[in-house]
Amino acid sequence: MSFPARIDVHQHIVPPVWATALESRGMDSGGWAIPAWSAADAIAMMDQQGIATGILSVTAPGVRLDGDPAAARTLARAVNEYGAEMVKDHPARIGSFASIPLPDVDGALAETAYALDTLGADGVVLMSNAGGRYLGDPDFDALWAELDRRQATVFIHPAQPPMALLPGTPAPLADYIFDTTRTAVNMVLNGVMSRHPDVKVILSHGGGFLPYAAYRFSGLTSTVVDTSRTAEDVLHDLKRFYFDTALAASPSALPSLLAFAEPGHVLYGSDWPFAPQDAGSYYNHFLETYPGFTPGQAEAINRGSAEALFPRLVR
């Protein structure tokens, strides 16, 4: 593995049991086809893109595919055990974010414990909404409290928002960045980030448009929405988030992201295989040629910041 030996926190796995469950229901990922996946193909892609390790997760729609909580628990267990086997076979190259079956909080708590304690997952993945319920929902606070107690790393991946797709526009093209922003603001307004200071939360795709609009959220919250909070309080909670660069390392997005994010809070992401390798090369070029990095910033994005979240990957 040659420089930059990236740690990719936004890379996906397609367990056969999950792909079959989607196919049997006529489902896909927000109008986006489910691609083929294998560990060999993932490692070949990583070798070509300068990625040492990919932290893998199941993408939208996650494991809650219908209204059956028992089926969601069963599917979560199956995909997490599949991911754990991939990590076992390739411990230096593959990591795992475990899927948990929200909005079933009891099932989510049970699967979190099993995934982190028994399977040794690197963290958990949550969809930005669970059947239309966003992650600041007060009913989810028991889960956040447990994740905070464990000082866990949580990867938030967008899902299709509870509305119709724009005609001819699959959700990953536009709706996903909207839904990421929506759930992050919901979490901050409902106090998730202020009540749970030890959980680490990664937002996909550069945080949607959160970095660009953060001062809109802080200024209007403090003057209109909740005048008991100051703008600085709101900004503090918004800056708690981490952000990955998947599909967001561009000349227009990077300045806003780097101006807003705290040092060490920007992480590399590829979104492979849902974003094909040509897309990864397109955004890698922008990342590798960006002229505005301060000393050490590119190295932190590629690897160093992720090492702080995943100590087992420290070289």
C-alpha positions in Angstrom: 0.0 0.0 0.0 1.5 3.3 -1.1 0.7 6.8 0.1 -1.8 8.0 1.1 -2.9 4.7 2.8 -6.3 6.2 3.4 -8.9 5.0 6.0 -12.2 5.1 4.2 -15.1 5.6 6.7 -17.8 5.6 4.0 -17.5 2.4 2.1 -20.4 -0.1 1.7 -20.9 -3.8 1.9 -23.6 -5.8 0.2 -24.3 -9.0 2.2 -26.1 -11.5 0.0 -28.9 -11.9 2.6 -29.6 -8.2 2.5 -29.5 -8.0 -1.3 -32.0 -10.9 -1.4 -34.3 -9.3 1.2 -34.4 -6.1 -0.9 -35.0 -8.0 -4.1 -37.8 -10.0 -2.6 -39.6 -6.8 -1.7 -38.9 -5.0 -5.0 -36.7 -2.5 -3.2 -33.5 -0.6 -3.9 -31.6 2.3 -2.4 -33.8 5.3 -3.1 -34.0 4.5 -6.8 -30.4 3.5 -7.0 -29.6 -0.1 -8.1 -27.9 -2.4 -5.7 -24.4 -3.2 -7.1 -22.5 -6.5 -6.9 -19.9 -6.7 -4.1 -17.1 -9.0 -3.0 -14.2 -8.6 -0.6 -11.8 -9.2 -3.5 -13.3 -6.4 -5.6 -13.3 -4.1 -2.6 -9.6 -4.7 -1.9 -8.7 -4.3 -5.6 -10.5 -0.9 -5.6 -8.8 0.1 -2.4 -5.4 -0.8 -3.8 -6.1 1.4 -6.8 -7.4 4.3 -4.8 -4.8 4.5 -2.1 -7.1 3.1 0.6 -5.6 1.0 3.3 -8.8 0.2 5.2 -12.5 0.5 4.5 -15.0 0.7 7.3 -17.9 -1.0 5.7 -21.6 -0.4 6.3 -25.0 -1.4 4.8 -26.5 1.6 3.0 -30.1 2.8 2.8 -32.7 1.6 3.4 -30.9 -0.2 6.2 -32.3 -3.3 7.8 -35.9 -2.1 8.6 -37.5 -2.9 5.3 -41.1 -3.1 6.4 -43.2 -2.9 9.5 -41.9 -6.1 11.0 -39.5 -5.5 13.9 -38.7 -9.2 14.3 -37.6 -9.4 10.6 -35.5 -6.3 11.1 -33.8 -7.8 14.1 -33.1 -11.0 12.2 -31.7 -9.2 9.2 -29.5 -6.9 11.3 -28.0 -9.9 13.0 -27.3 -11.6 9.7 -25.7 -8.6 8.0 -23.6 -7.9 11.1 -22.3 -11.4 11.3 -21.5 -11.4 7.6 -19.5 -8.1 8.1 -17.7 -9.5 11.1 -16.6 -12.5 9.0 -15.2 -10.1 6.4 -13.3 -8.3 9.1 -12.0 -11.6 10.5 -10.7 -12.6 7.1 -9.2 -9.2 6.3 -8.6 -7.4 9.7 -6.1 -4.7 8.3 -8.2 -4.0 5.2 -11.8 -4.1 6.4 -13.7 -2.7 9.3 -17.4 -2.7 10.1 -20.2 -0.4 11.2 -23.0 -2.6 12.6 -26.6 -2.1 11.4 -29.2 -1.7 14.2 -32.9 -2.0 13.7 -34.4 1.4 14.6 -37.1 2.5 15.3 -37.2 -0.7 17.5 -35.3 0.8 20.4 -35.1 -2.5 22.4 -33.9 -4.3 19.3 -31.4 -1.6 18.6 -30.0 -1.7 22.1 -29.7 -5.5 22.0 -28.0 -5.5 18.6 -25.6 -2.7 19.7 -24.5 -4.7 22.6 -24.0 -7.9 20.5 -22.3 -6.1 17.7 -19.8 -4.1 19.9 -19.2 -6.7 22.6 -19.4 -10.0 20.7 -18.6 -9.1 17.1 -16.1 -6.4 17.9 -17.7 -3.9 15.4 -15.9 -0.6 15.0 -19.1 1.3 15.6 -22.7 1.4 14.4 -24.5 2.8 11.4 -27.8 4.6 11.6 -30.0 5.7 8.7 -30.9 9.4 8.8 -34.5 8.6 9.4 -36.2 5.4 10.6 -39.6 5.1 8.9 -39.8 8.9 8.8 -38.7 9.4 12.4 -35.5 11.5 12.7 -32.6 10.7 15.0 -33.5 13.5 17.5 -36.8 11.7 18.3 -37.1 11.6 22.1 -38.0 8.0 22.0 -34.5 7.2 20.7 -32.7 8.8 23.7 -32.1 5.5 25.5 -30.1 4.4 22.5 -28.1 7.6 22.4 -27.5 7.3 26.1 -26.1 3.8 25.7 -23.9 4.8 22.7 -22.6 7.7 24.8 -21.8 5.5 27.7 -19.8 3.3 25.4 -18.1 6.3 23.8 -19.2 4.7 20.5 -18.6 6.0 17.0 -21.8 6.4 15.0 -21.9 6.7 11.2 -25.1 8.4 10.0 -26.0 7.5 6.4 -28.8 9.2 4.6 -32.0 7.5 3.7 -34.9 8.5 1.4 -36.9 11.2 3.2 -40.6 10.5 3.9 -41.7 12.1 0.6 -42.0 11.2 -3.0 -38.9 11.1 -5.2 -38.5 13.9 -7.7 -39.4 12.5 -11.1 -36.3 11.0 -12.7 -34.1 11.9 -9.7 -33.0 9.1 -7.4 -32.7 10.0 -3.8 -28.8 9.7 -3.6 -28.5 12.5 -6.2 -30.3 15.2 -4.1 -32.5 14.0 -1.3 -29.8 12.2 0.6 -27.8 15.4 1.4 -31.1 17.1 2.4 -32.0 14.2 4.8 -28.5 14.2 6.4 -28.9 17.9 7.1 -32.4 17.5 8.4 -31.5 14.8 10.9 -28.4 16.6 12.1 -30.4 19.8 12.8 -33.1 17.7 14.5 -30.5 16.1 16.8 -29.1 19.5 17.8 -32.4 21.1 18.4 -33.6 18.2 20.5 -30.4 18.2 22.6 -28.9 14.9 21.5 -25.4 16.4 21.0 -25.4 18.4 24.2 -26.7 15.6 26.4 -24.3 13.0 25.0 -20.8 14.5 24.8 -18.9 11.2 24.5 -20.5 9.8 21.4 -18.7 10.5 18.1 -21.1 11.1 15.2 -20.0 11.1 11.5 -22.2 12.7 8.9 -22.0 11.4 5.4 -21.2 13.4 2.2 -19.6 16.4 4.0 -22.6 16.8 6.3 -25.0 17.5 3.4 -25.3 21.3 3.4 -24.9 21.7 7.2 -21.4 23.4 7.0 -22.6 25.9 4.4 -25.8 26.7 6.4 -24.6 26.3 10.0 -24.8 30.0 10.8 -28.3 30.2 9.4 -29.3 27.4 11.9 -27.5 29.0 14.8 -28.7 32.5 14.3 -32.3 31.7 13.7 -32.5 29.1 16.5 -31.2 31.6 19.0 -33.4 34.5 17.9 -36.6 32.7 16.8 -36.8 29.0 17.5 -35.4 28.7 21.0 -34.4 32.0 22.5 -33.1 30.3 25.7 -30.1 29.1 23.6 -27.3 31.3 22.3 -26.0 31.1 18.8 -22.7 30.0 20.2 -24.4 27.1 22.0 -26.0 25.9 18.8 -22.7 26.2 16.9 -20.9 24.2 19.6 -23.3 21.3 19.1 -23.2 21.5 15.3 -19.4 21.4 15.5 -19.5 18.2 17.5 -20.2 16.3 14.3 -17.5 14.6 12.1 -17.8 14.7 8.3 -16.7 12.4 5.6 -15.6 13.6 2.1 -17.6 11.0 0.1 -18.9 12.8 -3.1 -18.1 16.1 -1.3 -14.4 16.7 -2.0 -14.9 19.5 -4.5 -13.6 23.0 -5.2 -16.9 24.5 -4.0 -17.6 22.2 -1.0 -14.2 21.8 0.6 -13.8 25.5 1.5 -17.1 25.5 3.4 -16.4 22.2 5.0 -12.9 23.0 6.2 -14.0 26.5 7.4 -16.6 25.0 9.6 -15.4 21.6 10.8 -13.3 21.3 13.9 -9.7 20.2 13.5 -9.6 16.4 13.1 -13.3 16.2 12.2 -13.0 15.6 8.5 -12.5 12.0 7.3 -12.0 10.4 4.0 -14.9 8.6 2.3 -15.5 7.0 -1.1 -19.1 5.7 -1.1 -18.0 2.7 -3.2 -19.6 0.6 -4.7 -22.7 2.7 -4.8 -20.5 5.4 -6.2 -18.5 3.7 -8.9 -14.7 3.8 -8.9 -14.7 6.5 -11.6 -16.6 8.7 -9.2 -14.0 8.0 -6.5 -11.2 9.0 -8.9 -13.1 12.2 -9.8 -13.4 13.4 -6.2 -9.9 12.1 -5.2 -8.5 14.4 -7.9 -10.1 17.4 -6.2 -8.9 16.2 -2.8 -5.3 15.6 -4.0 -5.0 18.9 -5.9 -6.9 21.2 -3.4 -4.6 24.3 -2.8 -6.1 25.4 0.5 -4.9 22.8 2.9 -3.0 23.9 5.9 0.1 21.8 6.9 -0.9 18.3 7.9 -4.5 18.8 7.0 -4.6 16.4 4.0 -2.8 13.7 5.9 -5.3 14.1 8.7 -8.2 13.7 6.3 -6.7 10.7 4.6 -5.8 8.8 7.7 -4.8 10.6 10.9 -8.3 11.7 12.0 -9.7 8.3 11.5 -6.9 6.7 13.5 -8.1 8.8 16.5 -11.5 7.3 16.2 -10.4 3.7 15.5 -7.2 3.1 17.5 -6.9 -0.5 16.3 -5.9 0.9 12.9 -3.1 3.1 14.2 0.1 2.1 12.5 
